[in-house]
Amino acid sequence: MSNEELVKLIYELVMKEIARLEALQAVGSKTAGCCASSASFTSEVSSIELRKQVLSESDVKHAHRSGACEIIVSRKAVITCLAAEYAKKQGITITRKT
């Protein structure tokens, strides 16, 4: 394994752990259904509040891997097109704080 591959692997693991920790700190909610599934069953759905000025596709992916079905951002946050598209494909709701 080359150094570049090793650095990439470590980066991915660190980002996954950060997303997991953010999910643990996030406000949780319970709702019927799961965002990533079209099947009709009940599961716990988590919400993650991200205090970022720009919500990127990468942020949404990390939240999704952590089990989030809702991402809460500030009213003024910029949501990139790729982030919105990925969220829509995965059934993740992006909510702005009021």
C-alpha positions as CSV (number, residue, x, y, z in Angstrom):
1,M,0.0,0.0,0.0
2,S,1.4,3.3,-1.0
3,N,1.7,6.3,1.3
4,E,-1.0,8.1,-0.7
5,E,-3.4,5.2,-0.4
6,L,-2.7,5.0,3.3
7,V,-3.3,8.7,3.8
8,K,-6.6,8.5,1.9
9,L,-7.7,5.5,4.0
10,I,-6.9,7.3,7.2
11,Y,-8.7,10.5,6.0
12,E,-11.8,8.5,5.2
13,L,-11.8,6.8,8.6
14,V,-11.3,10.1,10.5
15,M,-14.1,11.7,8.5
16,K,-16.4,8.7,9.3
17,E,-15.6,9.0,13.0
18,I,-16.2,12.7,13.0
19,A,-19.6,12.2,11.4
20,R,-20.4,9.5,13.9
21,L,-19.5,11.8,16.8
22,E,-21.6,14.6,15.4
23,A,-24.5,12.2,15.1
24,L,-24.1,11.3,18.8
25,Q,-24.2,15.0,19.7
26,A,-27.1,15.8,17.4
27,V,-30.7,16.3,18.4
28,G,-32.5,13.0,17.8
29,S,-36.1,12.5,16.8
30,K,-38.2,9.5,16.3
31,T,-40.4,9.2,13.2
32,A,-42.1,6.5,11.3
33,G,-40.2,5.2,8.3
34,C,-36.6,5.4,7.3
35,C,-35.2,8.0,4.8
36,A,-33.0,5.5,3.0
37,S,-35.7,2.9,2.5
38,S,-38.8,2.8,0.4
39,A,-40.1,-0.1,2.4
40,S,-42.8,0.6,4.9
41,F,-41.4,-0.2,8.3
42,T,-40.8,1.8,11.4
43,S,-37.3,2.7,12.6
44,E,-35.6,5.4,14.6
45,V,-34.6,8.4,12.5
46,S,-31.9,10.7,13.7
47,S,-31.4,14.4,13.0
48,I,-28.0,16.0,12.8
49,E,-27.5,19.7,13.3
50,L,-24.4,20.9,11.4
51,R,-23.1,24.4,12.3
52,K,-21.5,25.0,9.0
53,Q,-21.6,28.0,6.7
54,V,-21.5,25.8,3.6
55,L,-23.2,22.3,3.4
56,S,-21.3,20.2,0.9
57,E,-22.1,16.8,-0.7
58,S,-19.3,15.3,1.5
59,D,-21.1,16.6,4.7
60,V,-24.4,15.0,3.6
61,K,-22.6,11.7,2.8
62,H,-21.0,11.6,6.2
63,A,-24.3,12.4,7.9
64,H,-26.0,9.7,5.8
65,R,-23.3,7.1,6.8
66,S,-24.0,8.0,10.4
67,G,-27.7,7.2,10.0
68,A,-29.1,10.7,9.7
69,C,-32.3,11.2,7.8
70,E,-32.5,14.9,8.6
71,I,-29.8,17.6,8.5
72,I,-30.5,20.8,10.3
73,V,-28.5,23.9,9.1
74,S,-28.6,27.6,10.0
75,R,-30.9,29.9,8.1
76,K,-28.0,31.5,6.3
77,A,-26.1,28.3,5.4
78,V,-25.3,27.8,1.7
79,I,-26.3,24.4,0.4
80,T,-24.4,23.3,-2.6
81,C,-26.2,21.8,-5.6
82,L,-24.4,18.5,-5.1
83,A,-25.4,18.3,-1.5
84,A,-29.0,19.0,-2.3
85,E,-29.0,16.4,-5.1
86,Y,-27.4,13.7,-2.9
87,A,-29.8,14.4,0.0
88,K,-32.7,14.1,-2.4
89,K,-31.5,10.8,-3.8
90,Q,-31.0,9.4,-0.3
91,G,-34.3,10.7,1.0
92,I,-32.5,13.0,3.5
93,T,-34.4,16.1,4.5
94,I,-32.4,19.4,4.9
95,T,-34.1,21.8,7.3
96,R,-33.1,25.4,7.9
97,K,-33.3,26.7,11.5
98,T,-35.9,29.4,12.0
